[in-house]
């Protein structure tokens, strides 16, 4: 269960879960895993890959569901695009619908999934420096770790020999997957991430602004040798974390003005300033975009995304997908 923070309840239905499963398996079988190397600490099994990757995709779909239900804003993630989008630096919301057309997102959102009793939204400092986003959205996902195990009940040979205890447990898993419970907790704009960095450097004005918005001790720059804490419960001690910009989920939920978030999305302008290109980062640019040039890493990937979406629209007549990922050719 979630750790007592508030949020907007959303459910992700089983058909979406299955499509996420299809997309995830496609990325594995088609050798696309390198596009998600942030998840892959090294070579992992298909099962480990699926369990980790699906959490993030369910969180994205939960945010999509919330945006269309509460604000009538239809958005597309890479799950919804007619073909696979390449790139290691991409927004989780690829495009949104404006009138009758889908418009490429220039306001880049990263959706961060929250699991079980997690209390903080953590943004790795290395990612903040090299691949920053205009907003970070926290979504709690109520999936059990072993969520994909229910698939074995559909293997005829397994079903014949399965004991009653197995059948009961797999039925419980499938019940959760039928309507996956989620909570859209809140969001952090890029400017507040910058404030945490400035506050770390002892800028008092930045700290006061963050206290006023999120609450005292509800934000922190974790240096890499500190443990998580709960500002509302001094006796609670969490695990040690690496270097991260952190926002306590309780303060995040209270401070989030979703109307302002929608305004930012529709204004569709980046908040992040220029991201310098390092020599090693040029290797992350997909081959189809090598001819593009920019001295701004973020702009380069925006151009790369634009190039791919233009080609996809030319080939499929729309960037929006109309077939299942289970039908995608494994080329």
C-alpha positions, 0 to 999 in steps of 0.5 A, a space after each residue: 500500500 502507499 505510505 499515507 500520502 494523498 493523491 488522485 486515484 486512477 486505475 489502469 485496466 488490464 487491456 492497457 497492462 497487456 499492451 504494456 507487456 507487449 511493448 516491453 517484450 518487443 523492446 527486449 526481443 527486438 534488441 531495443 533495451 539499450 534505449 532504456 539503459 537507465 533501467 538496466 544496470 547490466 545484462 538482466 533476464 527477461 523477467 527482471 527487465 519486464 518487472 522493472 520496465 512495466 512499473 514505469 509504463 503503468 505510471 505513464 498510463 495512469 498520468 495519461 488517464 488522469 489528464 484526459 479524465 480531469 482536463 480533457 487533454 489527450 496525450 501520447 507516450 511511446 506506447 501509443 506511437 505507430 512505430 518505435 521511437 529511438 533515443 536515450 533522452 526523450 520525454 515520457 509524453 511524446 505528443 498531445 492533441 491540440 484540436 484535430 492534430 497531435 503536437 510534439 511535446 517541447 515541454 518535457 515530462 518525466 514520470 517517476 513511479 513510486 512503489 509500496 511505502 516509498 516516501 520520496 520522489 528521488 531524481 538522480 543528480 547525474 540525470 539532473 546534470 546530463 538529461 534534465 526535464 521540465 517537470 517530474 511527475 510522481 505516480 504511485 503504482 499498486 502492482 506486486 513485484 511478481 505481477 507477471 507470474 499470473 501468465 503461467 496459468 495460461 500455459 496448458 501444460 502448467 495449468 494441468 499440474 498446478 496445485 490449488 495454492 498456486 491457482 489461488 495466488 495467481 487468481 489474486 494477481 490477476 484480480 489486481 491486474 484487472 484494474 491496477 490501482 494508482 495514485 497521481 501524487 504531484 509534480 515538480 517543475 524544473 525551477 524547483 529542482 534548480 532551487 534545491 541545487 541552489 539551496 545545497 549551495 547555501 542560498 537562503 532565498 532558495 531554501 525559503 522559497 522551497 519551505 514555503 511551497 513544500 514545507 520544512 525538510 520536505 525537500 533535500 539534496 541527498 549527498 550520497 552518504 545520507 539516509 531518507 527521513 520522514 519530516 512528519 515522523 522523526 523516529 522513522 529512518 529509511 535507507 541510505 541513498 545515492 546522490 539525489 534531488 529529493 521531494 517528500 511525497 506528502 509536501 509534493 501532493 499538497 503543493 501541486 497545482 495541476 491547472 498550472 501544469 496543464 497551462 505549461 503543457 499547452 504553452 509547450 515551451 521548455 523550461 530547461 536551459 541549454 544542456 551542453 553536449 559532451 563528447 561521450 553523449 554524442 554516442 547516444 544519438 541514434 544513427 538516423 539522427 547523426 546528420 542533425 547538429 546542435 550544441 545543445 543536447 536537449 535541442 538535438 534530441 528534440 530535433 531527432 524526435 521531430 525527425 522520427 515523428 515526421 517519418 512515422 506520420 508519412 509512413 502510417 498517415 498518423 503518429 498514433 498507433 492503431 495496432 497492438 505491439 504484439 503485431 509489431 514486426 521484430 526487425 
